[in-house]
Amino acid sequence: MDFQTLCTFKSFEQVWSRYGYGEDFQGVMEREFTRIKGITYLDHAATTLYPECLIRDYFQDISRNVYGNPHSHNPSSRLTHDTVDRVRYRVLQHFNATPEEYSVIFTSGCTAALKLVAESFPWSPHTESEVGSHFCYLTDSHTSVVGIRGLTSGRGVVTLPVSPQEVENRAKDEAEGDGVVCQTPHLFCYPAQSNFSGRKYPLSHVKGIQARRLYPACEHQGRWFVLLDAAAHVSCSPLNLQECPADFIPISFYKMFGFPTGLGALLVRNDAAGILKKTYFGGGTAAAYLSGEDYYVHAANISDRFEDGTVSFLDIIAVNHGFEALYRITGGMHNIQQHTFGLARYTYMLLSSVCHGNGRPVAQIYTEGQFESPSTQGAVLNFNLKDSHGQIIGYSQVDRMASLFNIHVRTGCFCNTGACQSFLGITNQQMRRNLQAGHVCGDSIDLVDGQPTGSVRVSFGYMSTFEDCQKFLNFVAECFVEKPLTLDQVRLEELKTATAASREASLRGFALREPNSHGEAYTLTNIYIYPIKSCAAYEVHDWPVGPQGLLYDRGWMVVNGNSVCLSQKRVPPLCLIRPQVHLPSNKLLLQASGMDTISVPLENSTEMHRSYPVCQSKVCGDRVETVDCGDEAASWLSDFLGQPCRLIRQSPDFTRGMKKRPSGAATSSSLSLVNEAQYLMINRASVELIQKLMSSRQDDFEGDRLLDTQNVISRFRANLVIAGVEPFEEDNWSHLIIGNTRFVVAGQCGRCQMVGVDQDTGTKTKEPLMSLSACRTGKVTFGVYLTHQLPEGSTTANVLSAGSPIYPEPHSS
């Protein structure tokens, strides 16, 4: 049985029979989730997706009813108060609890619920005469849990990280000082399910810690409370609070329903609620207080006591519709657990069995078990892909390629440094070195000294289908397997397949270097500027070099109504806007098919600068100060793009520097609204190699037309195009001289799905990114960044001219 046969629904059914929620499962999914047609969404652990019926029913509700502030007593307010109370009961019912046992405190999310516990818990400081409180947490915990120590460390509380193995391995039959009466409060936090690996921790730990049978409670006298982080668990699994009566349970509703966002809850066991002590009191939380004296009595109701101000009552009403939709579509959490686990288990079995042609595994999967049971493993699969030499492929490369296939995954450390370190073998010292190397949480630096800084996570939701698994597995096989693909027979015994399989020969046989047909001369063939970021190029023959690079290159950008920069990744038609810089008239012309040409000044006068508002925006994570270019340009752009947007330019008083100074650069370079560096340079020989590979792969992409050299060049959106070198030779240069200007190579340009946008039509294709990845064996870089070195005392460099000779300097190594 070959790989393609294994990637069929028939093979899946042989592995797992609990698929879907009835005969019309596919039809229901197509009706309720029409917006994800063509998208393989595999990031449900971050947020799941809402069904259309939830939004429809919710908007009908709030359109037909008048919901007033629940703190008032008029009819509309009483309706809100009663509806909110009904939702509280519905939440408790979902977790098999009653109002006599638990209270529901609405918060802005799980993190806010954790913060509430941290700020209200009666921490007792350690002194010479008394043993104080312990704050303990499982090392496989979310950042928002670990962050509690930021508060406790300043209160003299002992922080104790606990590894998953220690909880049971260091348990004792009889707790120390069992007969001693001690009421010092301690807090132990652990996740019901790891958001990193999907591992489910025993819910029995709750009673074990409370009874002081398990570590660390067994070694420390006092009263132990348990916070069960259920945010990841409740998205696809049932939680029965009768079996695990945790004292505090934080959740976020968007992980369960997809909507509303910005709403969560803290479930508090009523027996434990009395220990929580608030200092701040907001509207609605007081039974009585005096403004002239320090006198305050808190509300008797636990929920009222901790919900400062007016709750987000319309969002709370949406939760009721979330429950209605969830149960109507699926029948309940047990069905969801069976369905999603089956998809995750099947994906795990195949991904862990796929090998390169030389027999090396394609994936390093981070899991404690073998996906034996939904009681021990959630619908999450965490892994890194490896090349045929056993080297890790950076997660950013995988993410970029997945985006090209419209597959949505999550990458990084997932706000869980402890699990990331444990699974990837990253020491504390390495973590510090990675930071010194420039890597921070949430960035795209995926490898430091060849070692991974994070991984890839796929996660399933109740609306996930077998086709999602199929498309993901085929994507991995197509893009990251050195052919012929083989299968690990031992791992596939459960699938009853003992034969190895192979697919057609790989197209990766192209050499990275091809004969140079341009002779030995290095020449600058083309110069392009992009006056408006993400809009069309403007080709010039001779052009001045200003302090920030080519004069007026990326001096403007288009932003949406929230001042967020628009790019071709989300708005491909930007490429159809053709700006031109007309130096004699001091004007930037805006042109597009079907639109009248308008202009904005290249240099704003002092009066104009004062009349237009200054605003803040972001480019590549950097804050930039910008000036609005007026209503005429905004109206023109909004009409053409079909959405509210405005044209802004970088403020002349604002300076933005490069994040990293290139080796050999005397000073930090000043940037316009570019992403990384002043210039981007590509090589025609590299383009022609990619074009040749695309031609060979054309049968695999019948819907994509064959791209000519100029089309490919336009997609890579370079400032400088050179000829006369071998493919990718520019990667090894450290400096180069063009005309009278010296440039420093600042690094290679990592590519994303934006190069798939045809700059002539605005349509998206998978090429040339697919061929680039195949040619460079998963290394999706093309072109190099440059910064210029101005003569000492000069504010501008020279004029660059197409046809100028180039003199490169290779790295000394």
C-alpha positions in Angstrom: 0.0 0.0 0.0 1.5 3.3 -1.1 1.3 6.8 0.5 -1.5 8.0 -1.7 -3.6 4.9 -0.8 -3.0 5.5 2.9 -4.2 9.1 2.4 -7.7 8.0 1.6 -10.9 8.0 3.7 -11.1 4.2 3.4 -7.7 3.9 5.1 -8.7 6.4 7.7 -11.9 4.4 8.5 -9.8 1.3 9.2 -8.0 3.3 11.9 -10.8 5.2 13.5 -14.6 4.8 13.2 -15.9 7.7 15.3 -15.9 10.4 12.5 -18.4 13.2 12.2 -21.8 13.7 14.0 -24.3 12.0 11.7 -25.0 11.1 8.1 -25.0 14.7 6.9 -21.8 15.8 8.6 -20.2 17.0 5.3 -23.3 18.9 4.3 -23.6 20.6 7.7 -19.9 21.7 7.6 -20.3 23.1 4.1 -23.4 25.1 5.1 -22.0 26.4 8.4 -18.4 27.1 7.3 -18.7 28.3 3.8 -16.0 31.0 4.4 -13.2 28.4 4.8 -13.8 26.8 1.4 -10.3 26.3 -0.1 -8.6 26.9 3.3 -7.1 24.1 5.4 -7.4 25.6 8.9 -5.3 23.7 11.4 -4.9 26.3 14.2 -7.9 25.5 16.4 -5.7 25.5 19.6 -5.2 29.2 19.0 -8.9 29.8 18.2 -11.6 27.7 16.7 -14.0 28.8 14.1 -17.6 29.9 14.6 -20.5 28.5 12.6 -22.7 30.8 10.6 -25.8 29.9 12.6 -24.2 31.2 15.8 -23.7 34.7 14.3 -27.1 34.6 12.6 -29.0 33.6 15.7 -27.0 36.1 17.8 -27.7 39.0 15.6 -31.4 38.1 15.4 -31.4 38.1 19.2 -29.8 41.5 19.7 -31.8 43.0 16.8 -35.2 41.9 18.3 -34.5 42.6 22.0 -33.5 45.6 23.9 -30.7 44.8 26.4 -30.0 47.5 28.9 -27.2 47.9 31.5 -27.7 45.0 34.1 -27.0 47.4 37.0 -30.2 49.3 36.3 -33.7 48.0 37.2 -35.8 48.9 34.2 -37.4 46.2 32.0 -34.5 46.1 29.4 -31.9 45.9 32.2 -33.8 43.1 34.0 -33.9 41.2 30.7 -30.1 41.5 30.5 -29.6 40.6 34.1 -31.8 37.5 33.8 -30.1 36.4 30.5 -26.6 36.8 31.9 -27.6 34.7 34.9 -29.0 32.1 32.5 -25.6 32.0 30.7 -23.8 31.5 34.0 -26.0 28.5 34.7 -25.4 27.2 31.2 -21.6 27.4 31.7 -21.8 25.4 35.0 -24.2 22.9 33.4 -21.6 22.3 30.6 -19.0 21.4 33.2 -21.4 19.3 35.3 -21.4 21.8 38.2 -24.2 23.6 40.1 -24.5 27.2 41.4 -24.3 25.7 44.9 -20.8 24.4 44.2 -19.3 27.0 41.8 -19.6 30.6 40.8 -18.9 32.0 37.3 -16.9 35.3 37.2 -16.8 36.8 33.7 -13.5 38.2 32.6 -11.9 39.4 29.4 -10.3 36.0 28.9 -8.3 33.2 30.5 -5.3 35.5 31.2 -7.4 38.0 33.0 -8.9 35.2 35.1 -5.4 34.0 36.1 -4.5 37.6 37.0 -7.6 37.9 39.1 -6.5 34.8 41.2 -2.9 36.1 41.4 -4.0 39.5 42.7 -6.7 38.2 45.1 -5.0 35.1 46.6 -4.0 35.6 50.3 -0.2 35.1 49.8 1.6 34.7 53.1 5.3 35.9 53.0 8.1 33.7 54.4 9.6 35.1 57.6 12.1 33.9 60.2 9.3 32.6 62.4 6.7 31.4 59.9 6.8 29.3 56.7 5.0 31.3 54.0 3.0 30.4 50.9 4.3 28.5 47.9 3.3 29.3 44.3 3.9 26.1 42.4 3.3 25.4 38.7 3.9 22.6 36.2 6.8 23.6 33.9 4.5 22.6 31.0 2.4 25.7 31.6 1.4 28.7 29.6 3.2 32.0 30.0 0.1 33.5 31.6 0.4 30.9 34.4 4.1 31.3 34.9 3.6 35.1 34.9 1.9 34.9 38.3 5.4 34.7 39.8 5.9 38.3 38.7 3.5 39.2 41.4 4.4 36.7 44.1 8.2 37.3 43.9 7.7 40.8 45.3 5.6 39.4 48.2 8.1 37.1 49.7 6.4 34.0 48.3 8.5 30.9 47.3 8.1 30.1 43.6 8.5 26.3 42.9 8.5 25.1 39.3 7.5 21.4 39.2 8.3 19.0 36.3 5.5 16.7 35.2 7.4 13.6 36.3 7.9 14.9 39.9 4.2 15.2 40.7 3.7 11.4 41.1 7.4 10.3 41.4 7.9 12.3 44.6 4.4 11.5 46.0 4.2 10.1 49.6 1.8 7.7 51.3 1.6 10.1 54.2 2.1 13.8 53.9 4.7 15.5 56.2 3.2 17.0 59.3 -0.2 15.4 58.6 -1.3 15.8 62.1 -0.3 19.4 62.4 -2.9 22.1 62.0 -1.5 24.7 59.5 -3.6 27.0 57.4 -0.9 28.6 55.3 -2.4 28.9 51.8 -0.5 27.5 48.8 -1.4 27.4 45.1 -0.6 24.7 42.6 -1.3 25.4 38.9 -1.3 22.9 36.1 -2.9 22.6 32.7 -5.6 20.0 32.0 -4.0 19.8 28.5 -0.7 21.1 27.3 -1.1 23.8 24.7 2.3 22.8 23.3 1.9 19.0 22.7 -1.7 18.3 23.5 -0.7 16.0 26.4 -3.5 15.6 28.9 -2.5 15.6 32.5 -4.4 13.4 35.0 -7.4 15.3 36.3 -7.0 13.2 39.5 -4.1 15.5 40.3 -6.6 18.0 41.6 -7.7 15.8 44.5 -4.2 14.4 45.0 -2.8 17.9 45.6 -5.7 19.1 47.7 -5.3 15.9 49.9 -1.5 16.5 50.1 -0.8 13.1 48.6 1.1 14.4 45.6 4.3 16.5 45.2 4.8 19.3 46.1 1.9 19.4 48.5 3.0 16.3 50.4 6.2 18.1 51.5 4.7 21.3 52.7 2.2 21.8 55.5 -0.8 24.1 54.9 -3.9 24.4 52.9 -3.4 23.6 49.2 -5.6 25.1 46.5 -5.5 23.9 42.8 -5.8 26.1 39.7 -6.7 24.0 36.7 -5.8 25.8 33.5 -8.6 24.4 31.2 -8.3 26.8 28.3 -6.7 24.3 25.9 -8.6 21.3 27.2 -12.2 22.6 26.9 -12.0 23.3 23.2 -12.4 19.6 22.2 -12.8 17.7 25.5 -15.4 17.4 28.2 -14.6 18.5 31.7 -16.5 17.1 34.7 -16.0 19.2 37.8 -17.6 16.5 39.9 -14.6 14.3 39.2 -11.9 17.0 39.5 -13.2 19.7 41.9 -10.5 22.3 41.2 -10.7 25.5 43.2 -10.1 27.8 40.2 -10.7 27.1 36.5 -9.9 29.8 34.0 -11.3 29.5 30.4 -11.7 31.5 27.2 -14.9 31.2 25.2 -13.4 31.8 21.8 -11.4 28.6 22.1 -14.7 26.8 22.5 -17.0 28.6 20.0 -14.8 30.9 17.9 -17.0 33.8 19.0 -17.1 36.0 21.0 -13.5 37.0 21.5 -12.4 39.0 24.5 -14.5 37.1 26.9 -13.6 34.4 29.4 -14.5 33.3 32.8 -13.1 32.1 36.1 -15.0 29.3 37.7 -14.5 29.5 41.4 -15.4 26.7 43.9 -17.6 28.5 46.4 -15.8 26.8 49.4 -12.6 28.4 48.2 -14.0 31.8 47.1 -13.8 33.1 50.7 -10.0 33.2 50.7 -9.8 35.6 47.8 -9.3 39.2 49.0 -9.7 42.1 46.6 -8.2 45.5 47.2 -9.7 47.5 44.3 -13.4 47.8 44.1 -15.3 49.0 41.0 -18.9 49.7 40.1 -21.3 46.9 41.0 -18.9 45.2 43.5 -19.9 47.0 46.7 -22.8 46.4 49.0 -21.9 49.7 50.6 -19.0 52.2 51.0 -18.3 55.7 52.1 -16.5 58.2 50.0 -15.3 60.3 53.0 -14.1 57.4 55.1 -12.2 54.1 54.6 -15.4 52.0 54.8 -16.3 49.4 52.3 -18.5 46.2 52.4 -18.2 43.9 49.3 -21.2 42.4 47.6 -22.4 39.2 49.0 -22.7 37.4 45.6 -19.3 36.0 44.6 -19.7 36.9 40.9 -20.8 40.5 41.7 -17.9 40.9 44.1 -15.2 40.3 41.4 -16.8 41.7 38.2 -15.6 45.3 38.3 -17.9 47.6 36.4 -20.4 46.5 33.8 -19.8 43.1 32.3 -19.6 42.7 28.5 -23.2 41.6 28.5 -23.8 41.5 24.8 -20.8 39.2 24.4 -22.1 37.1 27.3 -25.4 36.7 25.5 -23.5 35.4 22.5 -22.1 32.6 24.7 -25.6 31.2 25.0 -25.9 31.0 21.2 -22.4 29.4 21.2 -23.6 26.5 23.4 -26.8 26.2 21.3 -24.9 25.9 18.1 -22.2 23.5 19.5 -24.7 21.0 20.8 -27.0 21.3 17.8 -24.2 20.5 15.4 -22.2 17.9 17.3 -24.4 16.5 20.1 -21.9 17.3 22.8 -18.2 17.3 23.9 -17.8 13.6 23.9 -18.6 13.4 20.2 -16.2 16.3 19.5 -13.4 14.5 21.5 -13.8 11.3 19.5 -14.0 13.1 16.2 -11.0 15.4 16.7 -8.8 12.8 18.4 -9.3 10.4 15.4 -8.1 13.0 13.0 -5.1 13.9 15.1 -4.2 10.2 15.7 -4.4 9.4 12.0 -2.2 12.4 11.1 0.3 11.4 13.7 0.5 7.8 12.5 1.2 8.8 8.9 3.5 11.8 9.6 5.6 9.7 11.9 5.9 7.0 9.3 6.9 9.1 6.3 10.6 8.9 5.4 12.9 10.4 2.8 14.3 8.2 0.1 17.3 7.4 2.2 15.1 6.1 5.0 15.5 9.1 7.4 12.3 10.2 9.0 10.7 13.4 7.7 9.3 14.6 11.1 10.5 14.9 14.7 7.3 14.7 16.6 7.1 16.0 20.2 4.8 13.8 22.2 5.1 11.8 25.4 2.9 8.9 24.2 1.8 7.3 20.9 -1.7 8.9 20.7 -3.2 5.8 22.4 -6.3 7.4 23.9 -8.3 10.6 23.9 -8.1 10.6 27.7 -4.3 11.1 27.5 -3.9 13.1 24.3 -5.7 16.0 22.8 -6.2 16.9 19.1 -2.8 18.6 18.8 0.3 17.5 16.9 3.6 19.3 17.5 6.6 18.6 15.3 9.6 19.8 13.3 10.3 18.7 9.8 13.8 17.4 8.9 15.7 17.2 5.6 17.2 14.0 4.2 20.4 14.7 6.2 18.6 14.8 9.5 18.8 18.5 9.9 15.8 20.5 11.2 14.0 22.7 8.7 13.2 26.0 10.4 9.5 26.4 11.3 9.4 29.8 9.4 10.1 28.0 6.2 7.4 25.5 6.8 4.9 28.3 7.7 5.7 30.2 4.5 5.2 27.1 2.3 2.0 26.2 4.2 0.6 29.7 3.6 1.3 29.2 -0.1 -1.0 26.1 0.0 -3.6 28.0 2.1 -2.8 25.8 5.1 -3.0 27.6 8.4 -0.7 26.3 11.2 1.0 27.8 14.2 4.7 28.0 14.8 7.1 29.1 17.5 7.0 28.1 21.2 3.3 28.8 21.7 3.7 30.8 24.9 5.0 27.7 26.6 8.7 28.0 27.1 8.9 25.1 29.6 7.5 22.5 27.2 9.5 24.0 24.3 12.8 23.6 26.2 11.9 20.1 27.4 11.0 18.7 24.0 13.6 20.5 22.0 16.4 20.1 24.5 17.1 23.8 24.9 19.0 24.6 28.0 18.5 27.8 30.0 22.0 28.9 28.8 20.9 28.4 25.2 17.8 30.4 25.8 19.8 33.3 26.9 22.2 32.9 24.0 19.3 32.8 21.6 18.1 36.1 23.0 21.5 37.6 22.5 21.4 36.3 18.9 18.3 38.4 18.4 15.6 35.8 18.9 12.6 36.8 20.9 9.2 35.2 21.5 7.0 35.4 18.5 9.6 36.2 15.8 10.6 34.3 12.8 14.2 33.4 13.8 13.6 29.6 13.8 17.2 28.3 13.9 20.2 29.6 16.0 23.5 27.8 15.3 21.5 25.1 13.4 19.3 24.3 16.5 15.6 25.0 16.4 14.1 27.7 18.6 10.5 26.4 18.2 8.3 24.0 16.2 5.2 23.6 14.1 1.8 22.9 15.6 -1.3 21.6 13.9 -4.5 21.3 15.9 -8.0 20.2 15.0 -11.5 21.5 15.9 -15.0 20.1 15.8 -15.5 21.2 12.2 -12.2 19.7 11.0 -12.5 17.1 8.3 -10.6 14.2 6.9 -9.8 16.4 3.9 -7.9 18.7 6.2 -5.6 15.8 7.2 -5.3 14.7 3.6 -4.2 18.1 2.3 -1.7 18.6 5.1 -0.1 15.3 4.6 0.1 15.7 0.9 1.6 19.2 1.4 4.4 17.7 3.6 5.1 14.9 1.0 5.1 17.3 -1.9 7.3 20.1 -0.4 9.6 18.5 2.2 10.3 14.8 1.3 13.4 13.9 -0.6 12.0 11.4 -3.2 11.3 8.6 -3.5 9.0 8.8 -0.4 9.2 5.7 1.8 7.2 4.5 4.8 8.3 3.1 8.1 6.7 -0.3 8.1 6.9 -0.8 11.9 5.0 2.3 12.6 2.3 1.3 10.1 1.5 -2.0 11.6 -1.7 -0.6 13.1 -2.7 0.3 9.6 -1.9 -3.2 8.4 0.6 -2.0 5.8 4.0 -3.6 5.7 5.2 -2.5 2.3 7.3 0.5 1.6 5.9 3.0 -1.0 7.4 5.5 -3.3 6.2 8.4 -5.4 7.5 9.8 -8.7 11.1 11.0 -8.8 11.8 14.3 -7.2 12.4 17.5 -9.2 15.0 18.6 -6.7 17.8 17.1 -8.9 18.6 20.4 -10.3 22.1 21.6 -9.4 22.2 24.9 -7.5 24.8 26.1 -9.9 24.4 26.2 -13.7 26.9 27.3 -16.3 27.2 31.1 -16.6 26.0 32.3 -20.0 26.6 36.0 -19.3 30.3 36.0 -19.4 32.4 37.3 -16.5 31.2 40.9 -16.4 28.9 41.9 -13.5 26.4 44.5 -14.6 23.4 46.4 -13.1 20.7 45.8 -15.7 17.6 47.3 -14.0 16.7 49.8 -11.3 13.2 49.9 -9.8 11.7 52.1 -7.1 8.4 51.4 -5.3 7.2 54.8 -4.2 4.1 53.3 -2.4 4.8 50.2 -0.4 3.3 47.1 -2.0 2.2 49.0 -5.1 3.6 48.6 -8.6 7.3 49.2 -9.5 8.5 52.3 -11.3 11.5 51.5 -13.5 14.2 54.2 -13.9 17.5 54.3 -15.7 19.4 56.9 -13.7 18.2 57.7 -10.1 19.7 59.6 -7.1 20.5 57.8 -3.9 19.2 59.5 -0.8 20.0 59.0 2.9 17.4 56.2 3.1 18.2 54.4 -0.2 16.9 55.2 -3.6 15.2 58.5 -3.5 11.4 58.2 -2.7 11.6 54.4 -2.6 8.8 53.1 -0.2 8.2 56.6 1.1 4.5 56.1 1.2 2.2 53.3 2.2 -1.5 52.4 2.1 -3.3 51.7 5.5 -6.8 50.6 6.3 -9.3 52.3 8.5 -7.5 51.2 11.6 -4.1 52.6 10.3 -2.8 49.0 9.7 -0.5 48.7 6.7 -2.0 46.9 3.7 0.2 44.6 1.7 -0.3 42.3 -1.3 -0.5 39.3 1.0 -4.0 40.4 1.9 -4.9 42.9 -0.8 -3.3 41.7 -4.1 -4.9 44.5 -6.2 -2.4 46.9 -4.7 0.0 45.8 -7.4 -2.3 47.3 -10.0 -1.8 50.8 -8.6 1.1 52.4 -10.6 2.7 55.3 -8.9 5.2 57.5 -10.8 7.6 60.0 -9.4 7.8 63.2 -11.4 10.8 65.1 -10.1 10.4 68.3 -12.2 6.9 69.0 -10.9 7.5 67.7 -7.4 4.6 65.3 -7.7 3.8 61.6 -7.0 1.3 60.5 -9.6 -1.3 57.8 -8.8 -2.5 55.8 -11.8 -4.7 52.7 -12.2 -6.9 51.2 -14.9 -10.3 52.8 -14.9 -9.3 55.6 -12.6 -8.4 59.3 -13.2 -4.8 60.2 -12.4 -4.3 62.2 -9.3 -1.2 63.5 -7.6 0.2 64.3 -4.2 3.3 66.5 -3.5 6.7 64.7 -3.2 7.8 67.2 -0.5 5.2 68.6 1.9 5.5 72.3 2.8 5.5 73.3 6.4 1.9 74.5 6.2 0.8 71.2 4.6 2.7 69.2 7.2 0.9 71.1 10.0 -2.5 70.7 8.4 -2.3 67.0 8.0 -2.6 64.7 11.0 0.5 62.9 12.3 -0.2 59.2 13.2 1.5 56.1 14.4 1.7 52.9 12.4 3.9 49.8 12.2 6.2 48.4 9.6 7.7 44.9 10.2 7.1 45.4 13.9 8.7 48.8 14.0 6.8 51.8 15.1 6.9 54.6 12.5 5.6 58.1 12.6 3.7 59.1 9.5 1.8 62.0 8.0 -1.6 61.6 6.3 -1.7 62.6 2.6 -5.2 64.0 2.6 -8.8 63.1 1.6 -8.4 63.1 -2.2 -5.8 60.3 -2.1 -7.8 58.4 0.5 -11.0 58.6 -1.6 -9.1 57.5 -4.7 -7.6 54.5 -3.0 -10.8 53.5 -1.2 -12.7 53.6 -4.5 -10.1 51.5 -6.3 -9.5 48.9 -3.5 -13.2 48.7 -2.4 -12.4 49.4 1.3 -11.8 52.4 3.5 -8.1 53.3 3.3 -5.7 56.2 3.3 -2.3 57.1 1.9 0.4 58.0 4.5 4.0 58.9 4.2 6.9 58.7 6.7 7.2 61.8 8.7 10.3 63.9 7.6 11.1 64.4 11.3 11.1 60.7 12.1 14.2 58.4 11.8 14.0 54.6 11.7 17.2 52.5 11.9 17.9 48.9 11.0 17.3 46.4 13.7 20.8 44.9 13.2 23.9 46.7 11.9 25.4 44.6 9.1 29.0 43.4 9.6 31.3 45.9 8.1 28.8 48.8 8.2 30.3 51.9 9.9 27.0 53.3 11.1 23.5 52.2 11.4 21.5 52.8 8.2 18.4 55.0 8.1 15.3 53.3 6.6 12.2 54.4 4.7 9.1 52.2 5.0 11.0 49.2 3.7 10.8 45.9 5.6 14.4 45.1 6.4 17.1 47.2 4.6 17.6 50.0 2.1 17.9 47.9 -1.0 17.0 44.5 -2.3 19.1 43.0 -5.1 18.4 39.9 -7.2 20.3 38.1 -9.8 19.1 37.3 -13.3 21.0 34.0 -13.4 19.1 32.9 -10.3 15.8 33.9 -11.9 16.5 31.9 -15.0 17.3 28.8 -12.9 14.0 29.2 -11.1 12.2 29.7 -14.4 13.8 26.6 -15.8 12.6 24.5 -12.8 9.1 26.0 -13.1 9.0 24.9 -16.8 9.9 21.3 -15.7 7.2 21.3 -13.0 4.5 22.8 -15.2 2.6 19.5 -15.4 2.1 19.6 -11.6 0.5 23.0 -11.8 -1.8 22.9 -14.8 -3.7 25.9 -13.6 -0.6 28.2 -13.6 0.6 29.7 -16.8 4.3 29.5 -17.6 6.0 32.7 -16.4 8.5 34.6 -18.5 11.7 36.0 -17.0 10.3 39.5 -16.6 7.2 38.3 -14.8 9.4 36.3 -12.3 11.6 39.4 -11.8 8.6 41.6 -11.1 7.3 39.1 -8.4 10.5 39.3 -6.4 10.1 43.2 -6.2 13.8 44.0 -6.2 15.4 47.5 -6.4 18.5 46.3 -8.3 18.7 43.5 -10.9 22.1 42.3 -11.9 23.5 40.0 -14.6 26.7 38.2 -15.3 27.0 35.9 -12.2 26.2 32.3 -11.5 22.9 31.5 -9.7 22.9 32.5 -6.0 26.5 33.6 -6.1 25.4 36.9 -4.5 24.7 35.0 -1.3 28.4 34.8 -0.7 29.2 38.4 -1.2 30.0 40.8 1.7 30.4 44.1 -0.2 30.0 45.4 -3.7 30.6 48.6 -5.6 28.2 50.0 -8.2 29.5 53.0 -10.0 31.0 55.2 -7.2 28.8 53.8 -4.4 29.9 51.0 -2.0 27.3 48.7 -0.6 27.3 46.3 2.4 25.4 43.0 2.1 23.0 42.9 5.0 21.7 39.4 4.6 19.5 37.1 2.5 15.8 37.9 1.9 13.4 35.3 3.2 10.5 34.8 0.8 6.7 34.4 1.5 3.6 33.8 -0.4 3.6 37.4 -1.6 5.9 36.4 -4.6 2.9 34.3 -5.8 1.0 37.5 -6.8 1.2 38.2 -10.5 2.2 41.8 -10.7 0.4 42.3 -14.0 -3.0 40.9 -13.0 -3.1 40.7 -9.2 -4.0 37.0 -9.2 -2.3 34.5 -6.9 -0.3 31.4 -7.9 1.9 28.8 -6.1 4.8 29.7 -8.2 7.6 30.7 -8.1 7.8 29.9 -4.3 7.3 26.2 -5.0 10.1 26.0 -7.4 12.3 28.1 -5.2 11.8 25.8 -2.3 12.5 22.7 -4.5 15.6 24.3 -5.9 17.0 25.3 -2.6 15.8 22.3 -0.6 13.4 24.1 1.6 15.6 27.2 2.0 13.1 29.9 0.8 15.5 32.8 0.3 16.0 34.8 -2.8 18.1 37.9 -3.2 20.2 39.9 -0.8 19.6 43.1 1.3 22.0 45.9 0.8 22.8 49.2 2.6 25.0 51.9 1.1 28.0 53.5 2.7 27.9 57.3 2.2 31.1 59.3 1.9 32.1 60.9 5.1 30.3 64.2 5.6 27.9 63.5 2.8 24.1 63.5 3.2 23.5 61.9 -0.2 25.4 59.4 -2.3 25.7 59.3 -6.0 23.4 58.6 -8.9 22.9 54.9 -9.8 22.7 54.1 -13.5 21.5 51.0 -15.3 24.4 49.4 -17.2 26.9 50.3 -14.6 29.6 47.7 -13.8 29.6 45.9 -10.5 32.6 44.9 -8.4 31.7 42.3 -5.8 33.8 41.4 -2.7 33.2 37.8 -1.5 33.3 36.9 2.3 36.9 36.4 3.5 36.1 32.8 4.3 
